[in-house]
Amino acid sequence: MAAISTQTASSSSSFSSSTPQWKYDVFLSFRGKDTRNNFTDHLYVALKQKGIFTFRDEEKLETGKSISPELMKTIEESRFAIVILSRNYASSTWCLDELVKIIGCMKEMKMTVLPIFYDVDPSTVRKQVGTFAQAFAKHEKLFKDYIDKVQTWRTALREVANLKGWHVQARLESQIIQNIVGELCHKLSYAFSENTENLVGIISRVEKLESCLDLGSNDVRIIGIWGMEGIGKTTLARVVFHMVSDKFEGCCFLANVRGVCEKDGLVQLQQQLILQILNENMSVKDVYEGVLVIKNRLHHKRILLVLDDVDQFDQLDKLAGNQVWFGLGSRVIITTRDKHLLQNLGVDEIYEANGLTYDESLHLLSLKAFKKGHPPEDYLKLSEDFVYYAHGLPLAVEILGLFLCGRSINEWKSTLKRLKEFLENEILRVRRISFEGLHETEKEIFLNIACFFNHMEKRKVVEILNYLGLFPNIGLGVLIDKSLVKFCDDHTLWMHDLLQEMGKNIVYEECPKEPGKRGKLWLFKDINDVFTKNTGKKAIQGIVLKLQKQKEAYWNPECFSKDLDLKLLIIDNVHLLHEPKYLPNALRYLDWSGYPSKYFPSSFQLKPFDGLKFIQLKNSLKLIETHDFNEIPNLEKLVLEGCINFRSLHPSIGVHKKLTFLNLKGCKNLRSLPSKFEMESLEILILSGCSNLKRIPVFGENMESVLELYLDGTAITKLPTSIGNLTGLASLNVKDCKNLMSLPSTFLNMKRLKDLNLSGCSKLENLVTKKSAKEVDVSGTATGLLPYSNALFRPLKKLAFSGFMPRSPNCMGLKLADNQGFIDMFFAMIINSLWHPLFLSGIRDIVFPGSEIPKWFRYQSIGDEVSIPYSLLCNECLGIAVCVVFGSHSHHQILEDNSLYCCLIVNGKQINSTPGITSIVPLSDHIWLLYLIPQFYQYEDIKSLWECNANGSSQIGIKILSKCWDLKTNEIIPSMVKVKKCGLRMVYKKDIKDLNETMAERSNNNITPYEGLDVPHHNFDNSIAAESYKAKLTCDGYEGAGSSNYEPHPKRIESS
């Protein structure tokens, strides 16, 4: 589950709190189909711009899946919950489960819940009528054996409907969003001021910093916070940031500037600054362009900017070089250990962050050790001794308090004696005590993080530690509980710099003068010395050497002794002039970019690599082949991506029992693979870009574990019939396999296939469509008439035929007889609407090359609109079929942000809902076929379809609106797309009978036509009582616009 948060990582120690800190300010609960791309998105952006840390769930699980424990925990960690109650909110059991949890947190954890009634009356929610009644009618049928659960949902809805909130109507959205954000800022400001009582010593420091900021002044002020590591600079800056952020037009907190700059560079920080303040995901070429963008775009904007943990003047110069960069009233806060940097920049004032006083330190120690403000009398003297050694450093006091919590007086005394025995300075003493209390496995995890993995992605760290046999799920939990590490919201692992320094110092102390006798090596100087002189000893267990710039090295060929106990080896950007003769047999994880040998292993070794589970030799230009994989029996992942001269994979790989992941992407000289694959554990096989690979192996019957297969860009001419053995395959990519001519019939055995990409297969002549496939892209193929069976297309979510999408070739190579295949698919979709009237699955519209409207559309016209003068509606009417022919203006440059919208007009009144297609780049004329059924429209719109004029009839029509966004000015400009013709037809029950018979005849009895013509017809009249449902249209695999509140600006729409 992909979760998005605006929170950034803290990079310094904090003043400690006696109560747990909220992870998020706001949790957004909403029905994605109703509001994700309009109101919810606008509210999320507004909250983000004000620096309010907001969680928005980006993905909802498939229908029937229960809400995840991770999401439940996220709700618990949020201070506020905003519940956006829309028409279809109650139709989602996921939303209802969220709501029950939110109401529970409101009662038990003092969460504040703020309801927003979006296009729905609060009484409708409270009384559960209308669409809410319809939703619960379905729930009661589906959960008839769990009726208590349904009653819990009902109760939660009634409770949230009784809370004070906002009633949103379309024309008031922007104003209401401002009101919501303003009130939330006020509540958060109060909450922060209230919470500062639990941050020991923070109140007086906040007052002093606010005085330096002088918020009443209209000039631009840059304030520096200077102090030693761990003194609380970041915490102070973050508290003030939250308390005053509502007074600015834009806010940005750039955490850990030093660490991010080292890892990703200044450009990344500049882009993050622009994104947070302007909400523009702008690509910046270099730091100089970034400076220009910041100066030009922010010099009229009142902003609040925090640059946390700066250690280089260049960082200041490129992020906040001068007061004139920002609008009047702006404030910039900089935290740093280097006072000289602030003086060079010429800041307006420097605030020196001092440590805790004696009383504050004693209070904090007592909070952590005894959960109260003062230590018990019998612990008072010992507490005072510990406070003395902590020297007022908040992090030191906090670590000591947590370590001593729950321990006896004798344990306190013993700890104090050990503290006095250490020879390091007082600060490192404190941290060493916490380390010594760890289990041996936990110590090893701590040292690995300190030496190798700080600021690395959580998933990758856990993977490596697992391969090393260190049980990270348990060990990391212990380290987090002891405040030794934490995970930031971007899922990176974070260890405080002082703790990292202590960890490296512990390793250094193992043998200060001989690095070859230490357990871990990470500095080029030490590693180069050990391997050049071949002085490595059995003590070395881990080596990680990742250089920014490539360096040459003259390592002894026998430096990697077979007897070394080296388990972890990661090398990047080292150019060895002599390849290693051996590799240590103890290896468990090997990642060597640019591996210097022609073979792997480089030489025959008597002992097998029993423990080696991960091998990555990316971009190893010398590597041409591998040796026997029977010598690596427990290998789970093999990555040879970018090894452009690699020719041969040893046949033993084909029968490997443990391998789950094989990546040979970009091995351009790979011409053959083992004749047969019988890898029972294999899950992912990547052969992308192996441009000389003409044949792939036969797949054994035991390969049902394969989930993903990537063959894009290979030279294969066919797929083996044994591909049918991959019964678990969910994703198949053969994009740009230009020699692929056909698909085997066994292709139909893969019943779990969801994603199929056949685009660019220019010689592919037949398409066996999988009934289970959800996404199919056949752009640029030579596919002829597609099968007529509606059943084949029912599951599809995406169906792409042409180069209609941006950056794709035009679909001139399609050989279709008068486009009949596409038209028949459209007819199949119309028939399918009888069985799936709400369009919960299946394609919704079709776009393909063409210039003529089929004769079946009775009413046609030149231009962008067509109408039926007087339509006598009846109960037999099922829907409205629309055909649009469009192309590009020949004199216009084609851009990517062109869109078309279909407006239904009844008796001169435009229906609000407007299905659409976006990202149009038509290099030739195209046809857009769409079918409108009542469930697409909302209740009031459906009723209007039945309103008759004075003659007792209705005038029905459609108008196609075109729209284009200027990518530079972000404004609407005249469209590049020209609507040339339109067609319209009301679809009745008799039409369905005719279509069914016609398609059955054309298919030569290969497909069973729909039977039982007394099928339920969902006419407009009956639909009024049905649940209002807005279908989400798609075009060429791209989601359409189709917002229910879309109102094109009449002066900016070009009508051809």
N, C-alpha and C positions, 0 to 999 in steps of 0.2 A: 504494500500500500504506500503509494507515494504521498507523503505528506509535505505541504509547503508551509514554511513559516518565515516571517520577516525578521525573526530574532537573530542577532549576531552573537558571536562567541565572545565571552569575557576572557581577557588575557592576563589578568592580574589577580592577586589574592584580594579577598574582600574583608571588610569589617563583618563580623559574624552576627547572625541572627539567631534568636532563641526559637523562632518559628520557621517552618519550612518555607522556602521561596517558591512562588508560582513560576512555572516554566513559561507559560503564555499569559498574555493579558486577556486575549479574547479567543473564544472558540466559536466558529461559525457553523451553525446547523442549517442546512437548506436542501431543497429538492433540486438536484442538478438540472434536470430537464426543464424546470420552470424558470430558474433565475441565474444559473451558473454564468452565462455569457452576457448578462445585462446587469440587473440590480446588484447581485452578489459581487460580481467582479468590480463594479464601480465603488461599492462600499469597501471592499478589500483594499483597493488602491488608495482610497481616501484614508483609511486607517493606517496603512503602511507609510504614507507620506507624513503622517503625524508621529511617526516613531512608535506606534502602538503594535506590540508584537502579537500577531494574529495567526491562528492556525486555520487553514482551509484545506479540507480533505479533497484532493484532486481526483481520486478514483473511487468509485463505488464498486463493491464486489458484485458478482453475478447474482441474479435473482435467486433467492433461496439460501444464500450464504448468510451466516450470522455475523454480527459486528465483531471486530477483532479485539482481543485483550489490549493490544497496543493503543487502539483508538479510545477504549474505555479509560485507559490510564491518562491519555492526553486530555480527556475531558476533566478528570480529577485534578490535573495540573494547571487548569485554566482559572483565572480569577473571575472572568465574566463569560457568559454565554449569550450570543445573539441568535435567536431562533427566528428564521425567516419563514413564516407560515404562508404558503402559497396554495393555489387551488388543488394541486395534486400532492401536497405534502403528506397527507394521510395514506396515499396509495403506496408509499414506500415503507416497508417494514423496517428497513435500515434506519430511516429518519425517525420512526417511532421508537425504536430501541435507543437511539441517541437521546431522544427527548426524555425517555424514562430515566436514563442515567443522569441527564442534566438536572431534572427535578429532584432526583435523589441527592445530588451534590449540593443543590440549593438548600435542602433541608439539613444535610449532615455536615457540609464543609463550608457553609457560608458563601457559596457561589452566588453572584448576582446574575439573574436571568432577565434579559431584555427582549421581549417579543416584538416582531415586526409583522404586521398583517399586510401582506403584499397582494393587492388586488383581490382581497377576500375580507369580508366583514368579521370583526371579532365574535359577533354573535353566531355566525356560521360555524366557527371553530368551537365555541362553547357548547352550542346545541348539537353540533355534529350533524348538520343537514347538508343538502346539496351534494357536491362531490365528496365531502367527508362521509356522508351517509352511504354513498355508493361504495366508497373504499372499504368501509367497515362491513358492509354486506358481503363483500368478497372475502375479507379477512375471517369473518365468522364461519364461512363455508370451508375455507382452506385450513383454519385452525380450530375446527369443531371439537377436536380432542384436547385443545389447550385454550379453552374459552377464558380462563383466568388471565392469560397473557393478553388477550384482546381487551379485557376489562382494564388491565393495567395501562394499556395504550390510551383508552378512552379517558381514564382518570387523569393521566399526564396532560392530555390535550385540554381538558377542562381547567386544570390548574394553571397552565401557561396562558390560557385565554383570559383568566381573571387578573393577570399581572398588568401593570401599567406599561404601555408600549407605544408604538407608532402605527398609524394606518396609512399605508402608502398608496397613492394613486399616480398614474403614469406621469402626469404633467407636474407633479410635485416632487419627483424623485430627487433631483439635485439638491433642493432646499432641505428635504428631510434627511438626506445623507449628511449634509453639513450639520444639522441639528444633532443627529446621532453621534457623529464624531466629536462635536463640541461637548456634549454631555458626558461622553466617555472620557474625554481628556480631563474634564473637571473631576469625575469620579476617581480616575487613576491618580490625578494629582493629590487628591485627598487621601487616597489609599497609600500612596508613597509617603506622604507626610506622616500618616498614622504609623506606617511600618517602620519609619526611621527610629521610632522609640525602641525597637528591638535590635537595631544596629548600634552596637556599643560605640559611643564616642562620635557618632556621625553628625548629630544635630549641630553642634558648634562649628564643625568643619563645613557643613553645608551653608550655614549662615555667612561664614567668612568668604567662601567661594562666590556666593550670590552677590556679596558686596563688591567683589572684584569684577563681576560681570556687569554690574550697574545697568540692569535691564531697562531702567527708565530713560537712559540716554539713547539718542537716535544715531550715534556714530557706530562705526564697525569696530569691534574690540576683539583682540586675540589674547587669550589668557593661557598661561602655561601652568601645569601642575607638575612640580618637580619633587622627586624623592626616591629613596632606594627601593629595590625590588621587594614586593610583598608588603609595602607600607599601607596599601589601600587606595592608591591613586585611581585605579580603574573603577572601584566601587563608588568612590566619591563622585567621579565624573558621570557614572551611569545614573546615580540617584538624582543628581542635579539635572541631568538630561531629561529624565522622565518628569521631573517636577515643573520644568519650564517649557517643555516642547510645544505645548498648546499655544504659546505666544508667537510662534513662527510659521511662515508659509511652507517651509520644507525642513526636514530634519534628517540627519544621517549620523550614525555611530559606526565608525570604522574601527573595529576591534583588532588588536594584535597586528598593527601595521608592520612591525618588524618581521614577524613570522610570515605573514602573507607576502610581503615584499621579497623575502628570501626565496619563497617557494614559487610564487606566481608572477612576481614583478609589479612595478608601479602601475602599469597599464591596467591590470586587473583591479587595483584599488581605485583608479580613476573611473573605470566603468561602473564599479559598485557605487561610488559617490553619485554619479550621474543617474544611475538607476533608482537609488533610494530617494533622491530629491526631486528628480524630474519624471520618475516612472517611465524612463525610456531605456530600453535594452539596446544601447548604442554600441556599435563596434568602433573601437579607437585603434588606429594603425600603430601609433607610437606615443611616447609620453608628451611629445611636443604638441601633437594634435590634441591630446587630452587636456593639456594646459589651456589651449585656445578655446576648447569647448566649455570648460569650467568657467573661464573668464567671461566669455561671450554670453553664456546662457544664465549665469547666476548673478551678474552684476546689478540686476534690478530686482533681485528676489531676497526677501528677508529670511535668512536661513540660520539653523543651528547645526554646527558641525563639530563632532568630537573625533580627534585623531588620537587613538590610544596606543601607547607603547611605541613611540617613535625613537629611533636610534641613529638616523642619518639625516643630515641637513637636506639632502636631495629629496627625501620623502616630503619634508615640509615645503620645499621650493616648488614641487610639482603638484601638491595637493591643496595648499593654501599659502601661496607665495607672498601675498600682499593683501592688505585690507581692501584695496580698490577692486578686488575680484568679486566682492559680494555686495549685496544691496544694503541700504541704510538700515541700521538696527540689527544687523547680523552679529552672531557671536560664534567664535571658534575656540574650542577648548583642546589643549594638547597635553597629553601625559607623557612623561619621559624621565629617564634616569640621568640624562645629560643636560645640565643647566646651560652649558655653553651653546647648545643648539638653539635654545629659546632666546638667548642673548643675540646670537647671529641673525635670527629672524626679525628681531626687534619687536617682540611681543609687548602688549600694553602693560601687562603686569604678570609677575611670577608668584604663584602661591606655593609655598613650601609645605609639602605633606609631612607632618611629623608623626612619630609613633604614638601608641597609646600611653596615657599617663599610668602611674602605678595603680591608682584606683580603677581606672578603666580596664587595665589588664587583668586585675584580680576579679573584676566583675565578669569579664568575658570567660576567663578560665573556669569560674564557678558555673556559668551557664552551660558550658560544654561538659564539665566533669560531673556536676551535681544537678543540672537542670533548674537551678535557682540562682538568685542574684548575689548570694554570699556563701562562702564555704562554711561547713560545720566547724564548730570550735576546735575539735580534735584534728582537723585537717588544715587549720588556718596557717600554722607556721610552715608546713610543707608547701602549701599553695603559694605563700609569699616567696619561698625559695625558688620555685619554678618560675614565678613571675619575674624574679630578678634575672634569671638566665635567658628569658625570652626577649629582654631588651625592648619591650614595647612593640614588637613586630606582630601585627594581628595574625598573620598566617602561623607564626611559631606558637603563639598562645593557643590558637584553635587546634592545631595538631596535637599539642601536649594534652589539652583538655579532653579531646576525643580518645586519646590513647589511655589516659588515666581513668576514664569514666568506668565506674563499677568495680574498680580495683581496691584492694585492702590497703591499710596504712603501711604494712610491711612491703607491699609491692610498690607503693609510692616511694618509700625510702630507698628500696633497691634501685628503682629507676633513677632517682636523684644521684645516687652514688655513681652509676654508670655514666650519667650525664657529665659528672665532674671529671671522669677519667678520659674522656675523648680529648684528643689533642687539637682538633680543628677549632675554628672560631665558633662562637656561641650559636650562631644561626644554624650552621651545619650540624652542630650537636643535637639540636632539637629535632631536626629531620631524621637524623640517624637513629634516634630512639624509636621513632615510628617505624622505620624500616626493619629494625631488629626484631620487632614484634610480629613480623610476618612469617608464614610457613615458607619452607624452602622453595616450593613451586611458585608461590606468590612473589617471593624475592626475585626469582628468575624472570617472571613476567615484568616486574617493576624495572629491572635492569635492562631488559630488552627494549622497553618503551623509552627509557631514559637515553639509551645509546643509539637506538635505531628508528623508533616508530613514533616519536612525538609529532603531533599535527598530521598524522596519516589517517586515511579513511578507516572508519571503524571496521567495515566489512573485511578489508584487506588485512588488517592487524589480526582480527579473530581467525581468519583463514590461516595465516602464517603460524600463529601460536598453536593452532590445532595441529598443523603438520609437525610441529616441534614436540607435540605430546604434552603441552602445558595446561590443558583444560581451561581455556580462557574464559568460558562462560561463568565459571565459579570464581576463578582468580581475579578477573577484572571486577566482578561484583564486590569482592573484599576490598580491593584498592579504592573503588569508588566510595564505599562506606567509610573508609578511613581518610577520605579527602585527599588521596594521593594522586588520583587521576579523575577525569570526568569526560563525558562525551558532550560535545557542543551540538547545537541544533542543526548544523550542516553535516552531522554524523562523522565528525572528525574527533580523534582521540586527543585530549589535551592534558599535559602535565605542566605544572608551574615551573618556570625557569630555575628557581632555586632547588626544587626537588630534582630536576633533570641534572643540574650541576652536581648535586650530592650523589646521584646514581653513577654518573661518569667518574666521580672522584673515588667511589667505592671500587670500581673496576680498576682504576689507575693504581690504587693502593695495593692491588694484588701483587704487582711487581713493578715498582716505579721505573726501574732502570732497564728492564728487559720486556718489551711489549710482547714478545713471543711467548711469554709465560702468563699472559692475561687471558681472561675468558672471552673478551669481546674486543674487536678492533674496528674503528670507524674513521680514523684519520689516515690520509694518504701517506703522510710521513712515516707513521708507525708501520703500516701495512707494507709499504715499499721496502722499508728497512728489513722487516722479517723475511719477506719473500725473495729479496735480492740476495740476502746472506743465507737464506734457507735455515733460519733459526726458529721456525715454528715448532711449538711443543704441543703435547697432548692436551694442554689446558685450553687451547683455543676452541671455542664452540660456536662462535658466530662472527661473521665478517660482513659488513655492509659498507660498500664504497660507491657512492653515487656522486659523480663530479659534474659541476656545471659546464666545464670546458674539458675537452679531451686532453689526456696526458699520456706520454709514452712511458713505458716501464720495461726494465730489463730483468724480469723475475727469473730466478733459477728454474729450469724446466722440471726439476724434481721437488719444487717447493711445496706442492700439495702431496705430502707423504700419504701413502695408503693407510698409515696408522694414526693419522690425525683424527681427533674426535670432533672434527668440524661438522656441525649439523646444518648450519645456515650459511649460505654463500650468495650474496647479491653484489654484482659488479656492473657498473655502467660508466661508459665514457673513458675506459682505460684501454690503450692500444699496446698490447704485448708484442714485443719483438721476437719472443720465443714462446711457442705454445707449451702448455703444461703436459708433462709425460703421463701423470696420473691425476685422478680425482679421489678425494677421501671417501672411503667406503661407508663412513658414518653419515654421509649427507642425507638430509631429509627434504631440504628445500633449496633448489638451485635456480637462480635467476641471473643469467649472464648475457647481457645485451652485447653483441659483437664478439661472441665466443671465437677464440683465435685459431681453432683447429678445423681441419677438413672433416674430421670424424668425431662422433660422440658415441661412447667415451673415446678419448683421444688415443688410448692404447689398451690392449687387452689387460684385464685385471683379474687376478685369481679369485678374489672374493666378489660375490654379487652385491649390488646395492639394495640390500633388503629393506632399508628404511626410507629410501628415496621415493617421495610421493608427488613432488611437483618439479617439473623441468620447464624453464622458459629460456629460449636462446634467440630472442628476437633480433632481427637485422644482423645475423651472423653471416657476413658475406663470403667467408671462406668455407663454411659448412656445406658439404656435398652429400653426405650420407650418414646413416646411423648404424650402430652395431646391434647385436642381439638384445631384444627387450626382455627375453627370458631372464636376463641378469638383473632386471629391475622389476621384480614380480609385483610390487605394491604400488607402482606408479598410477596416479589418479588423473593428473593433468599434464599434457604435453603441448607446448606452444612453440612453433617454429615460424611464426609470422614474419614476413619480410626477408626470409632467407632466400634471396633471389637466385642463388646458384645451387640450391639444394636439388638433388636429382632422384634420390632413392631412399625410400622408407623401408627398413628391414621387414621381411615377411612376417617375423614373429609378432609384429604389432597387431596383425589381423586376428590373432587368437588370444590377445591379452584379456585377462579376466577382470582386472580392477580399473582399467582406464575409463573415465567418465567424460573426458573433454579432450578433443584433438583439434588443434588449430594450425592449419598449413596455409593460411591466407597469404597471398602475394608471392608464393613460391613459384615464380614464373618458369623455372626450368624443370619443374616436376612433371615428368611425362608418364609415369606409371605408379600404381599402387599395388599392394598385394592383391592377388586375384580374387580373394574372398575375405570378407570381414565377418568374424564370428565373436564380436566383443559384447558379451552379455551385459556389461555395465555401462556401455557408451550411451551418453545422453545428448551430447552436442558434437557435431562434425562440421568443421569449417574448411572448405576448399576454395573459397572466394578468390578470384584473381589468379588462379593457377591456369594461366592462359594456354599452356601447352598440354594440359591434361585432357585426353580424348576419351578415356574410359574410366568409369568408377567401378569399384569392386562389386562382386555379387554379395548380397546381404543374406546372412544366415537366418535361420528360423528363430534363433534365440535373441534377436536384436530388437525386441519390442520396447526396450527402454529408451531408444532414440527419440528425442523430443524435437530437435531442431537440426535441419540439414541445409547447408549453404553451398550451392554449386554455382553461384552467379559469376559470370566472367570466365567460365571454363570453356574448353573446346569440345565438350561432349556432343555426340550426335544422337544419343538416345539414353534413356534411363533403363536400367536392367529390370526385367520382369520381377526380380526378387525384391524390388522396392516395396512390393506389397507386404513383405515381412515386417516392415517398419510400422506395425499397427498402432504404435503409440505416438507417431509423428504428429506434431501440432503445427509446425512451420516449415515450409519448403520454399527455397529461393533459388530459381534458375534464371534470374534476370540476366539479360545480355548473353545468353548462351546461343550465339548466332548460328550454330550448326545443328541445334536441336530441332528435329523434324517431327517427332511424335511422342505421345505419352503412352505407356503400356496400359493394357486393360486392367492389370492388377493394381493400378493406381487407385481403383475404387475400394481396395481393401483397407485403406487408411481412413478409418471412420472418425478419427479424432482431429483430422486436419482442419485448422482454423485459418491459416494464413498461407496463401499461395501466390507467389510473384512470378509471372511468366513474361513480364514486359521485356521488350527488346529481343525476344526470340523470333527473329525475322523469318525463319524458315519453318516455324511451327505451323502445321497445317490442320491439326485436329485438337480439340479441347475436350477432354473427359472431365466434366465438371463434378466435383465432389459435393455430395449432398451436405456434408458437414462444414464445408468451407464458409468462412465468414467474410474473408477478404480475398478477392481475386483481381490481379492486375495483368491484363493481356495487352497492354499498350505496345504498339510497334511489332506485333506478331502478324503472321500471315493467316491467322485463324479465319476460317470461313464461317458458314452459317452455324450459329450456336444452337444447341438443342432447344426444342420448343417447350419441353416439359416445365410447367410452373414449379413442380416439386423440386427441380434442380436448383432453382434460384431462391426458393423460400428462405434459406438460412443466411443468404448473403447480406453483409453489411456494406461492403464496398465492391464496386464492379467498375473497373476502368478499361476503356477501349481505345482511347485516342491520346494524341499528344496534346490534349486540351489543357493539361496541367502545366504549371510553370516548369520551365527547364526540361520539358520532354519534347521529343520530335513529334511533328504532326503526323496524323494517322492516315497518310495518303496510301499506305500499302494494304489497307484492309480490302479484301476482295469479297464483297457482299452483294448478292443479287438484289439491287434496288433497296438495300438496307433492310430486307425483309426479316432477317434474323433478329435485328434490334426491335423492329416493330412487333414481331411476334412475342418477344420477351415482354414488351409493354402490355400487350394483350394478356399474357400470362399473369402479369402483375395485377391487372384489373380483375381477372377471375379470382386470383388469390385473395383479393380484398374481401370476398364473400366469406372466406374461411378465417381470415385474420383482419377484421375490420379496423382494429386499432393500430395496425402496422407495428406490432411489437417486434416483428422481425421481418426480414426481406428487404429488397431494394425498394426505393421510394420514387425515384425518377431515373431517367436515362438520358445521357448526352452522347452523341456520336456524329461523325462527319455526315453531311448531307445538305441539300438545298431545296428539297421539294416536300411539301406537306402531303401526307397520304390522303387519298380521296375519301377515306373513311370519316375524316373530320368535315362535317357537313357545312359548317360556317367558316369561311376563310376570308382574309383580307390582307392587303399590302400595308405594311407599317407595324406599329407596335400595339394595336388594340383591335379587338373584334367583339361583336356582341350578337346575341340572339334577340331580335326585336321584341317578340312577345312569346315567352316560354310558359306553357301551361304545365306547372309542376303537378306531379301526382305521387301516389305512394309507390309507384314502380321505379321512381328515380333513385339511382344508387350513388351517383357521383358525377364529376365533371372532368372530362379529358381535355388537355390543352397541348397544343403543338406550337413551338416557336422556332423560327429559322433566324439565325443571327450570324454575323461575321464582324470583321474589323473595318473601321474607316480606313480607306487606303492611304489617306494623307496623314494619318496619325501614327506616332511611334507606339508600339504595343507595350503596355506596362502590366504588372502582375496583380494590381489591386482593382481590377474591373469586376463588377458584380451585376447580376440581373435579378429582378424580383417580380413575381407574378401577383398582381393585385386583382382580386375578385370584386366586381362592381355589381351591386344589385339596386335597381331603380335609382341609379345615379349616386348611390352611397358606396364608398369604398370600405370593404371589410378590412379590419385591422391586420389580421394575420397575413403575412406575406412570405410564402415559401420562396427560397432563392438559391442561387448558385454563386460561388465566389471564386477568386483567383483565376479569372478567365484570361487565356492567351490564345485566341482563335487564329490560327495561321491559315484557316480556310473556313468556309461556311459550315456551320454545325446545326444540328437539330436537338432541341430540348423537349422531351416528352414528359409530361407529369400528369398525375391523376390525383384529383382533389376529392376527398370524401369528407362527410360532415364532421367526423371525429377530429379532423385537423383544426377545426374552428371552435371558438369558445361559445358558451351557451347563448349569449346575446346575439352573436353573429349568425348562429344557426336559425334563431327565430326570425331574423331579418330576411332570410331567404324565402320565408313564407309570406312576407308582406306583399300584397298585391296593389296595383295601381287602380285608378278609377274604372278601368276596363275589366278588372278582375283577373289580370295576368301580371307577370313580372318580367322585367327586362334584365337579362343576365349578360354580363360581359366580363372580359379580362383586359387589363392594361399591363404591358411589360415595362417596368422602370429600370433604367440602367444607371449605374453609379460608379464613380471612380475616385479613389483617394490619391492625392499627390503625395508621393513618398517623401518629398523634401519638406513641404509646408504642412503636411498632415491635414490638408483641407480637401473638401470635395471640389472636383473640377469636372468639366465636360467629359463624358465617357468616351472611351476608345472603341466601344462595342456598338455596332449598329444592328437594331432589330429590323429584319427585312419583311417577315411574314408572320401571321398568327393564324391559328386554327382552333376551333372550339367545338365540343360536342357533349351534350347531355347523355349520360349513360343510363339506360333503363334495363329492366330485367330481361326483356326480349333481346337486347344487344348481347348480353352475356350468353344466352342460348346460341345465338348466331356465331359468336366468337368461338365458343366451345366446339361447335360442329366444324367450323372452318379449320381450326388448328388440328383437330383430330384427323381430318381428311389429309391435310398437308403433311402430317407426320407419318403417313403411310401405315397407320395403325401401330407404330412403334411405341406410342405413348398412350396410356389409357386416359381418355378425356374425363373431365369432371362429370360425375354422374349425380343423379338426384337433383333435378332442376327445381325442386321445391325447397331449395336451400334458403336459410334465413336471409332476407335482403335488408340491409341496414340503410333504410331511406332517411331522408332529412327529418321527416316527422318523428320517426321512432328514435332518432339520434338525440333529440332534445332531452329525452329521458335517460340517455346513456351518459356514461362518464365523459366529460369533455377532455379531449386528448389532443395535444399538438404534436403532430409527427415531425421528426427532424429529417429534413431532406438532405440527400447527398448527391454530389456530382463528381464523377471520375475519381471517386475515392476521397474527395475533399468535402468536408461538412459545409452545408449551405448556411446562409444567414438565417432567415426564418424566425427572427425575434417577434414575439407577439406584440411588441410595442414599437416596432419599426415604423417611423413616419418620415419618408423621404422628404427632403426640403424641396418644395416645388420649383424654386428658382435655380436649383443646382442639378436638376435631373434633365438630361438631354433626351428628348423624344425624337426618334428618327422619323 
